[in-house]
Amino acid sequence: GKINMSKPKIIIIPGNGDAHIETDNWYAWVRDELRGRGYEVVAEDMPDPVAARANVWLPHIENVLRADANTIIIGHSSGAIAALRYLETHKLRGTIIVGAMYTDLGYEDERESGYYDDPWQWDQIKANAQWVVQFASADDPYIPVAEPRFIHDQLGTEYYELSGRGHFMTDQNPANNTFPEIIQIIAQKLGS
C-alpha cells in the first residue's frame, strides 16, 4: 500500500513501576515540545502500570492508543519493550526505544510481565518499522549495556549510547527531565 507521509501520530509509552507521564522523567517535556511543533501526541498513563503486563499493554496500544502504520512510538524501558513486541505483529512508521532490554535479567517482576515468554521475532520487527532509533546508557544501573547492544545488532537500529544518563530517569540524573535528542531525531526523520 501507499505510505502515508502525512504527519504521524506520536505515542509516548512510559516504563513500568507506576510511572506517570505528567510528573516523571522526560515524558511531559517531550510531549509538550512535540505538540509545540504541531504534532499530535498521545501521552497518558498506562493501565496495569506497576506490573505492565504484555497481555494488558499490547491490546491497549492497539485498541485504545490506536497505534498504526502512521504512528511513531517513543517507548521507555517496559514501554520500549512493548513497542518492540508490538512491531512483531503491527506496522509502525518508526519507533524510538529508550533503555530497552531483551531478557528479564533474572528479575522476577520482569519475568511475570510476559514480555520474555516467546522468542524475539527480530526479522518481523525490522520489516514492520521504517526505522528504529535506540538510546542506551553505558551506566544504566538496571540494564547491562550488552542488552541494548544486542538489540542493536539484531535490528540494525540507529544506535546512540549516551553516558551519565543511567536508566533515563530523573532521580538518577536531573538532566533526564528533558530529552532534546528525541526532538532532534523526530525533526530529522520527519524533515520538520
N, C-alpha and C positions, 0 to 999 in steps of 0.2 A: 504493500500500500504506500501511498504518498506520505512522506514525512511531513508532519505539521510543523512548520517553522514559526508559528505564532509564539507569543510569549508563553513560556511554560508556567505551570503552577509549581510552586516550591513548597515542599513539606519538610518541616524540621521535626525530627523524632529524637527525644531525649534518651538518656541512659536509664537504667533501672534503679531501684533503690529509692523510689518515691521522689524522683527529680521533678521540679516544677519549672515550666517554661518561663513564667513571669519573673521568678526570683533567682534561678540557678544559672551559674556559669555564663556562657555567651549566647544562650538561646534567644533571649528577648532582644539583645543588641543586634544580632544578625537579622532577626525578623524585621526590626524597625529600619535597619539600613537598607534591606532589600525592598521593603514596602516604600521607602522614600525614593527608590529608583523606579517605582511603578510596577513592581511585581506583585502578583497575588501570592501571599504566603500563608500557608496553613500551619499554625503552631499552637497546639493545645496539649494539655496534659493527657497522657495515655491512660487507658483503663488498666487494671491489674498492674499498677506502676511498680510495686516492690518486686514481685516475682517476675513480671514482664514475660509471661509465658508465650511461646510462639503460637500456640493454638488460640490465644486471645488477640495478640498483636497483629498477626498476619491477616486474619479476616478483617480486623479493624482498619488496617491500611487500605485494603481493597474496597470494603463496603461503606465505610464512614468517611475516611480521608480521600477516598476515590483516586488513588494513585494510578496513572495510566501512562501511555506512551509519550505524552507531552508533559510529564511530571519529572521534576528533579527532587530526589530525596536527599536531605542532609541529615545523616544519622550519627549519633554519638554513642559509643560503647554498645550497649544492647540495641540501641536504635540503629547503629551501623550494621550489626549482625542481622537484625530484622530486614534491613534494606537488601543485604546480600541474599538472604533466603527468599525474599520476595522476588528478586531477579531470577531465581531458578524457574519461576513459572509465569512471570509477568514482564512485559516490556516497560522500560522507563527511558526517558530522554537521557538521563545521566544520574549519577549519584556521587555524593561526597561522603566518604566514610572517615570517621574520626575516632581513633582509639579502638580499633577493631581487633578481634582475635578470632581464631577458628576452632579452638578446643575449649573445653570447660576449665582447663588449667588445674583440674583437681578440686575446684570449688563445688561444694555440694549444691549451693543455691543456683549456680550456673548450670550444673548438670540437670537440675529439675526444671529448668526453663524449657527444655525440649529442643533448643536450637542445635544441639550437638548430637542428636539421636541418629541422624542419617548422614551418609557420606555427602560431601560437598559436590555439587554439580558445577564445577568451575567453567566448563565449556558453555553451559546454558547461561550462566551469569554473564559471561563475556558476550554471548550472542544477543542478549536481551537489553544490554545497555549500550548506548552510543559511546559513552565514556564513563570511566570510574576514576575519581581522584581520591587519593588516600593521604590522610595526615596521621603520622605516628610520632611518638616521642621516645627518644632513646632512654629517658629516665622515668618512664611510666612505672609507678610503684606497683601496679597490679599486673601488667602485661609485659612479659619478657619481649624484647624487641624482635626476637626471632619469629614471633607470631605474625606481626604485621608484615615483616619482610617476606614470610612465606606466602601470605595472601597476595602481596605484590608480584611475586614470582609466578603464581598461578594465573593471575588475571592480567598481568602486564599493566597494572594501574599506573597512572601518573602519580608518582610517589614523593611525598615530602616528609622527611624525618627532621623534626624540629627538636631543639634541645631546651631543657629547662621548663617544658610545658606539662610535665607529669602526665596525668590522665585527662588533661584539658579541662580541669575543674578549678574553680576559683579558690577553693580552700587550699589547694596546693601552690597556686601562684595567682596573685591578684590580676596579672596580665590576662588571665583566661576569662576575664569579664568581657573582653572583646575578641574578635577573630577576623581581623582585616584580611587575612589570607583567603578566607572563604569568599569575601566580597570580590576580591581580585579574580579568583577563579571563575565565579559566575559571570563577571564582566567580560573576561577573556573568552569563555565558552559561548556566550550569547552576543558578543560583539556590542555591548552597550556601555 
